[in-house]
Amino acid sequence: MAMAMAAGAASTQAAELKPEVVDAIRRAAEAASAPAPRYPVLPAAPFAGSAAAPAASPSAVPAPAARPAERPASNLLPAPPPRSPPASVPPTRIQGRLQVADIGLVINTADPYSVAVGEHYIRRRGLSRNQVLRLALPTASTLTLEEFEHLRGRIDLRFGRKTQAVVLAWAQPYAVGCNSIGGALALGYDAALCENSCKPSRPSKYFNAATARPYADLGMRLSMHLAAPSIEAARELIDRGALADGSLALRDRQPVSVMLLTSNDAARAVRTQLYPPAGPLPGLGVNVRVEPSLVLPAARRVLMVSTGAVRLDFPSPLDWVPGGLGDHLTSYGGAIDPWHGQSTVMEWIASGATASHGTVSEPCNHLQKFPHPQVLLLHYLQGATALEAYWKSVAWPQQAMFVGEPLAAPFAVPAWAQAAAEAAAASAAAASGQPPVAVPVAAPPAPAVPPATNGPASPLPPSSAPAPG
């Protein structure tokens, strides 16, 4: 099938939209009011070498258990396996995006990394004093339930309904029991999940949502960690995020690549059924490539990478554009402790990515627990921030850790372009004697994903009895 997408009015000299593009926009707008469908899930299978999550009583919060090292999976795949038709998720037209004033920053005063990185973020993004919370936390990977409730209480006390998301200026802690800190902040702590972390987890009302006010509209306080291998790497991450803003919104630029990678690791390659077809996205300067993992090091101007692997095998840095998103489906991509023996979100950030995602406890390969590639890409192309695009792409984020510079928005129309468009509209209205018309340059149309041509997509409800792993 062909994925038709419409570009936003990024400049006053944009070409007139073709009729088929206008029709795609109309269909997307009609779909925007419909509830987001669930997408297919395989019977949950444990990853090779995984052990089941330890049992826990509701009053006890278990720490992550050590487990055997996994057998590395080769990424040298001669040819991609046959893929099922992509499961179409009607894209939602976003209603604005998060701005600097919508976020709060949390700094752990007991962690020198957090203090240094937090101060750099304040300066780079121009945060006010009221947007910063300083408190002392343990620097271990996992908080106790009591420590987490202290953190959540301080966040709620400091930030009101105006603060839609919080930026956590640290790499650790990242979990409370089997829950990620981000999942527990947004959805509440789920003790029952820790009895079997392979079970379906709480659904997110924010999945494929239109709103840019997740806390005010949905009661979900989103978060993202400013996590990097070092203080200097974190400062570079923050600078990449700021540099990304509006950098891909205009048409006079070189194309960027979306790398959707295949491998012969069957358990971790389940997202290939959600990949859109390869090819250029008309009018957007984006080229989708569905190829074996071994081609990634040679890719140029990379915007997004989606893959599944125990360990990543690519040089650092990759040729990322500012604002690049990269993640791999595996058990412990969000658990940055080296003893897990897997690549983590830290390797994506070290390679030059601006944001990433990983799970902090054994999720099994439920598709809903990982970013949906189409939803991630389609929201990002509309001008959503990295934090919004990633959170909107994960249907069950209870175990998800999101890292990166949250406000990076390469497809958001720059303020000067918005002002130029409004000035041109006002000038045209004055010349014609008509009242000026608002120009919604900052809200590009939702790209549309038509049904697969080789068979209708039939999203299935989640499995009710997944196999433990």
N, C-alpha and C positions, 0 to 999 in steps of 0.2 A: 504494500500500500504506500501511498505518498502522504507525508505529514504536511498539511498546508498550514502555514503560519503567517500571520500578518505583523508587520513591523509597526511600532508606534510612530507617531508624527514627530520624529526626532529633530527635524530642522524645517525651516520655512520653505526650503526648496525641495521637499520630499515629492517624489513622483506620485501621480494619481494611482490609487489602488485599482488593481484589476478586478473585474466583476466576481471572479471566483474567490478572490481574497475577501471581498466585501461579504460574500455569502458565507464564507467560513467564520467571519467575525460575528455575523448575525446568529449562526448556529451556536457559537460559543456563548454569546450573550443569553440565548434562550436556555442553554444548559446550566448557566451560572446559578440560577435559582433552584435547581434540582439538588437533592442531597447527594453528596459524594458517594459513589458506589464502593463496596469492598472489592478488592481485587483478588485474583486467585491465590490460593495457598496450597503448597504441597503437603502431604502428610509429614508432620515435623520429624525430621531425621537428625539424629545426633551426628556431629562431625566426627570424623575418624579420630579415635584416641580420646574422645571426651568422656568425662565421668559425670554422672548425674549430680545436680546441685545438692548440697547437704540439707538434711531436713532441719526445720527450725520451728520452735513454738512461736505463737504470736508475740510473746513478750521478749523473745530473745532475737537479737539481730546477728546473724552469722557473718563471719568474715569470709572472704573468698578462699576456697580450698585449693591447695596445690593439686596439680593433676599431671599425668604423664605428658612428656613432650610429644608433639604430633609429628607424624611422618610428613616431611615436606612434599608438596605436590608439584610436579613439573609443570612449567608454563609453556613448554615447547610443544605446542599443539600444531600438527601438520595442517589441519583444516578445521574450521568451526563445525560443531555438530549441527544437525538440522534443528531449527528453532520453531516452536509453536507460534501461531499468530500472536502479535502483541495484544495485551489486554488494554483496551482503550479506556482511559479515565477522562471524562469530559473536563476540560480545563475550566477553572474558575477565573473570571476576570477580577483581578485584585482591586481593592479599594484603598489606594494609597500604599504607603510603606512606612516602616518605622523611621523616625527621625532622631537626632541626637537628644532632643528634649524628652523622648519617650523611654530612655534607658536609665538604669541606675548601676553604679559600679560598686562592687564589694571587694575590699582589700583586707587580706589577712595580715595583721600587724606582727604576727609571730613568724612570718615567712619573708625573709629578705627579697626573694624573687618577687613575691606578690607586691611588696611595697614599691620596688623599682619599676616593675611593669605597670602597675596601677598609676603611678605618677606620670609615666610616659603617655598612657592612654588619656589621662585628664588633659594634658597639654595638647596632644595631637587632635583630639576631638572637641576640645573646648568645653568640657563639662563644668557645671557650676558646683559650688560647695554642697548645695542641697541634693545633688545627684550622687554623692559619694558616702558610702558606709564603711567605716573602719572598725574592725573587731578582731579579737584573737581566737584562732582555731587551731586544733591539732593539724600537723602536716603529714600524718599518715594517710594511706590511700583510702581508708574506710572510716567513716564516722560512726559512732554509736547512735542509737535512736535518740538518746537524750541530747547529744551534741548536735545532731541534725535539727531537732526541734528548737534548740536555742538559736541556730542559724536562721531557720525559717521565721521564728518569732521576731528576731531583730530586723530581718528584711521587711516583714509586714509592718512593723512599727515605724521604720524609717521611710518606706516608700508607699504611697497611696495608690489610688486608681489611675492616676496620671502615668505612673511608671509601668509600662507594659512588659518590660523584660529587664533582666539583670545580667551584667557582665561579671563573671567570677575571675578575678585577676590571679589565678593560680592553676597549677596542673594537678596537684593533690591538696586535699582529698577530692575524690571523684565519685565515691559510692557511699551508700548507707545500706548495709547488708547487700542483697542482690540487686537493689534498686540503684540507678544512677542518682546523683544529687539533683541533676536537671529533671529527671522523670518524677522524683518525689516532690520537688518544688512545684511542678506544674500540675500533677495529678494526685498528689498525696502519697504518703508511704504505703506500700502494699506488702504487708508481712506474709500474706498467704502465698504470694508468688515465690517466696524463698523456700517453700516446701518443695517446689518443683519449678525451677526457673524456665523450663521448656514449655510451660503452659502458655496459652494465649494470655496476654496481659491487658490492662485497662486500655480501652480505645481512646483516641485523641479526637476531640471535637474540632481541633484545629487542622486536621488532615484535609488538604486541598481546599482550605477555607478562603473566603474572600477578604475577611476582615484584616485590618492593620491594627486592631485594638484587642489583642488576645486576652488581656486581663480584664479590661472594662466590659467586653462583650461575652467572654466565655469563662472568666474566672481562672484563666491559666497564666501563671507568671513564668514566661519562658526564660531560658538562660543559655549562656555559652561561655566556655572557659577560654581565657587567653593563655593557652597552654603551648609551650614550645620547649625545645631541648635546653635552652639557656636564656638568660636575660637578654643578651644581644639578639638572639634569634626571635624572641618575643617582640622586641622593639621593631625588628625588620618586618615581622608579621603585621604589626599595627600599621606601619608605614605602607605596606602593600595594600592593606584594606582601604586606607584613605586615598591612596593613589588610584584605586580601582574605580572610585565614584564617577559615574558618567563616562568612563573611558571607552565603552563599547556602544554607547547609545546612538552615535552618529554614523552615517553611512560611509563617509570617506575614510575608510580604514581597511587594513588587511583582514581577511577572514580568520576566524578562530576555529579550533577543532574540539569536538566532543568525542572522546575516546571511550567506547563501550566495548570492553575487552572480554574475550572468551578464553577458557582454559579447559583442561581435561580433569579438573577437580570437580566431580559431579555434584557433591554436596554443597559446594560453595558457588557453583555456577548457576544456581537456580534463577537468578535475576535475568538471565538472558531472555527468558520468555516475556519480560517486560520492556526489553529494548525496542525503541522505535526503529524503523528501517533506516539504513544508511543512505546518505546523500545530503546535498545542500538544502538548507532551509531558506526558501526564496525571500529575498529582501532583508534578511537578518545578518548576512555575513557569517553564518555559522554552518560548519560542515560536520555532519554526524558520521562517524566511522565505527563500524562493527568489525573488529579484527582481533586476531590472537594477541595475547599479552606481550609477546616478544617484540611487537612493533612500537611499543610505547616510547622507548628511549629515542627513537628517531622522529617522533611527532613534534610538530612545531606549532607555536602559539596555542597552547593547550588551555581550554576553558574548563573542561570537566573530564574526570576519569571515573568510571564505574567498573569494578571487577570483583572477583572472589578468589582469595588465595590465603594460605597460611602465612606466607612471608612474601613480601614484595621484592622483586628483583629488577630494580632500575637504578640508574645513576642519580646522584643528587648534585646539583639541582636539575630538574626537568625544565623544559622551555615553557613555563607557565606565563600566562598573561596575568596582570594583577586582578585579584578576585577569583582565581581558579579554585574549583571544588574537586576534591578527590577522596574516595573511600573504597574500602574493600570489605566484602562480606566474609566474616570469620567469627569465631566465638568471642575473642577477647581483644578486638581492635580498640576498645575504649579503656582497657585496663593496662595502664602504662608501666606496670611492674615488669621488669625484665624476665622474671622467672616463669612467665606464661609461655615463653618460647615462640611468640607470634609477633608479626609486625603490628604496629599500632598507629593511631592517629598522629603520633609524634613524627613518624617517618614521612607522612604526607606533608606536614608543616615544614620539616627539615628540607624536603625536596623543593619547596617554594610555593606550595598550595596556600591559599588564604583561609580555607575552612575545610573541616573533615567531620566524619561521624564514625563511631564505633560503639559496640556494646560492652558493658562492664561485667556481665555474668553470662553463663551458658544460655544462649537464646534458642538453640536448635535453629533450623533454617526456615523459620516462618518468614515469608516475604514481608509481612506487615511490620516486622521489627527492624527493617532496614530501609534506607531511602528508595522510594520508587523512582527510577531514572527519569521517566517521562514527567512526573509531577515536579520533581526537583528542577529539571531544565525549563519547563514551561513557566513556572513561577519566576525563576531567575530572569528569564528573557523578558518578562513584563516589567522588570525594574524592582522586584523585591530584593530585600537585603539577604545576605548569606544566611543570617539567623532565621529569617522567615522562610526562605526557600527550603532549607534543610528540615526545619520543624514541620512544615506543611507536607513534606514528602514521606513522613514516617507515621503510619497509622497507629502503631503500638509503641510509644517511646519510653515506656517505663524503665527500660534497661539501657537507654541510649545516652551516650555522652557526645555532646556537640562541642567542637573546639574551633577556634579561629577568631577573626576580627568580625564581629557580628554585623556592623553597619555597612560593610562592603557591598556596593550596588552598582556594578559596571554598566547595567542597562538602564539605570535611572537617568532620565533626561536632566542634564545639568541646568542649574538655575538660570544661567545666562541664556540658554537656548529657549527655556520657558519664557523668559522676559522678552526675547526677540520675537517669538511667535505671537505673544500678546500685543506687542507694539505694532507688528505687521497687521494683525487683525484690527486693531484700533484705527490704524491709518486707512485700511481698506474701507472700514465702516464709515469713517469721516468723509472719505471721497464719494461714497455712494449715498450719504445722507441717512444711513441706517444705524440703529444702535449697535454698539460693539457686542460681539458674541464671545462667550468664554471659550478659551482654547485649551482642551484637556491634554496638553502635551505630556504632562507628568504621569498620565495613566494610559499606557499603551494598551491596545486591544489584546484580549486573551488569544494566544495561538490556539489553533484548533487541531484536534487529532481525529481524522475521519476513521470509520471502521476499516478493518483489514480487508483487502481485496481477495485474499485467499481463504476466506472463511470468516464468519461473524465471531467477534469476541464475546464470550459468555462468562463474565465474572462470576465466580462461585462464592458462596458464603464461606467464612473460615471454618476449618475442620474443628469439630467439637471435642474430639478425643485424640489429640496429637500424641505420637509416641514419645516417651521421655528420652533424654539424651544425656 
